Amino acid sequence: MASSTAASASLHRCLLLLLLLLPFAATATVTHRHRLPYHHLASLDVSEPPTTFFEVDRPIRPPRGSLGPCSALLLSHSFGFTYGQPPVTAAYAPPACLAGARGSGSLALAVLEWSADCRGRQFDRIFGVWLSGAELLRSCTAEPRAAGVVWSVSRDVTRYAALLAEPGEIAVYLGNLVDRTYTGVYHANLTLHLYYHPAPPPPQQQADLIVPVSRSLPLDDGQWFAIHNATDAQSKKLSIPSNTYRAVLEVFVSFHSNDEFWYTNPPNEYLEANNMSSVPGNGAFREVIVKINDDIVGAVWPFTVIYTGGFNPLLWRPITGIGSFNLPTYDIDITPFLGKLLNGKEHDFGFAVTNALDVWYIDANLHLWLDHKSEKTTGSLISYDAPALVLNVDTGFSGLDGQFVTSASRHIVVTGSVKSSYGEVTTNFYQRFSYVNSNVFSKNGTVQVVNQTIDAKSGVLAKDASAVLISEEVHRVFPLHVYTGTSDQVGDDYSLISFVKLGVNEKKTSGGKLGFSYSSLRNAQSAHGSMKVKKNLVAGGLGETHEVYKYVGTDGCYFRDVSSKNYTVISDQSGDSCAKKAI
């Protein structure tokens, strides 16, 4: 469900932030924002073939020796006037080949594929896919053109094997609006592709049970929780099976409307000094807090996903922003807290967002591993350290010009033990975050430059008296640079120049009884362009994007270097060699 940002402040202030918050990316309320005008779209040749949009990512390949795919169409629907309507649903029955996999073999890979097309004029829209209440995919639609666009996104959903093996209900919410001006209807197919091992199964990796931490149907919206402000907290009561020995919370996050560009927001004091109460503020830092009862069990400092209409929509055609078609999820291992949860009672699983403005969509899936040899496991919390967030904002401004430097840090460290038929296992989980953001306004507020780095590190160590069972560590760095400047402003007419650099640098290591693995990802995207805006409509412009994706791991390598300009891919090189010259 998306539409536009609720920014109605007058543009005569020339404040760049307001121009950023009026534009184009997936949001949550139905109000005004800049759009491609009718005369611009009408000038396009509708006889042209549709443009294929894509997000650069590593191809999903089935494991060697696996069989398949066996594929099942889960849902086919045209999303027209669906805003504020119930999600589209369809009965889910496990494909026949899953029964065979549960026999002599095992599921090797499950891939959920969303494929869609759209023609005309329309916003980018956020949407979600749920199976029996558990979210499987969160994504943003492509913005169409008169000649049409097509795109697809595939997500590895093997970790939901237990959920896929049971009958249930598929739900898809994509809130769209269609009228005489905004004509685009999203025609979509949702397909499940399964691969399986013919031999006896390898050691168990996926959870035995997946419990959704989401809103239940019926709804006239998605099954996510909506966080509307900094004091809002949403939660769901759940009880944990008494024979649970491991638990991991997978969190889905997306931000919209007044917080779609939260990393560009100035502090409230800047807005108050300039009498700009209608412009979003609350500074340029956000974190998602995850609680169980009164304990902070983890946090999410989210990657700055830029949706397919963000800043200048011409930047993301046909190469979309990192994570825009397949929004990332974030894992929090809550095994150390099982000693407080295995009492047969319901417990509050809740979410809040520091400094939030309207609106954030959050839900989670609770992955549980069960001890089938016993009816009850026991546990205890050994140590827990979660000091308060450290947040500093240095502010200096004169009129509409100024600089705001925000820094933050947090750490959470928790250790607990669980006794089961596998023995007594001690699990340590930690998170360490650091953040710095510099926001500079100049030229009477018509130019804004943002430089930001999020550094997030987490790890899990589980061991018994004799060996390390699980050892995992993930280190992610999210760099971001944004330049936007306006000129030639006369009333609602002006020119906008945008330059955006964003990236994901990630290293993962894991070891223990399942063996050692390692991966390194460097995904860097650079985009720049300009556009002419007339009466809050995009009258023309251009966009160029360059992306370099490099993945190296024990499971293989992948490289892609691709550039586009004005809807056209102008260079594209890729390969899967692990030779140094290829990466």
Salt bridges, closest charged atoms under 4 A:
GLU113 OE1 - HIS193 NE2 2.81
ASP124 OD1 - ARG33 NH2 3.21
GLU135 OE1 - ARG138 NH2 2.81
GLU143 OE1 - ARG317 NH2 2.57
ASP208 OD1 - HIS372 NE2 3.25
ASP221 OD2 - ARG215 NH2 3.68
GLU250 OE2 - ARG155 NH2 2.97
GLU250 OE2 - ARG159 NH1 3.52
GLU250 OE1 - HIS367 NE2 3.07
ASP259 OD2 - ARG286 NE 2.85
GLU287 OE2 - ARG410 NH2 2.83
ASP295 OD2 - LYS340 NZ 2.68
ASP331 OD2 - ARG159 NH2 3.21
ASP333 OD2 - ARG246 NH2 3.53
ASP348 OD2 - LYS237 NZ 3.23
ASP358 OD1 - HIS228 ND1 2.77
ASP363 OD1 - ARG138 NH2 3.43
ASP385 OD2 - HIS411 NE2 3.01
ASP455 OD1 - HIS475 NE2 2.87
GLU472 OE1 - ARG246 NH2 3.99
GLU506 OE2 - ARG476 NE 2.62
GLU544 OE2 - HIS528 NE2 3.71
GLU544 OE2 - LYS565 NZ 4.00
ASP555 OD2 - ARG58 NH1 3.11
ASP561 OD1 - HIS546 NE2 2.73
ASP572 OD2 - ARG560 NH2 2.71
ASP576 OD2 - ARG61 NH2 3.86
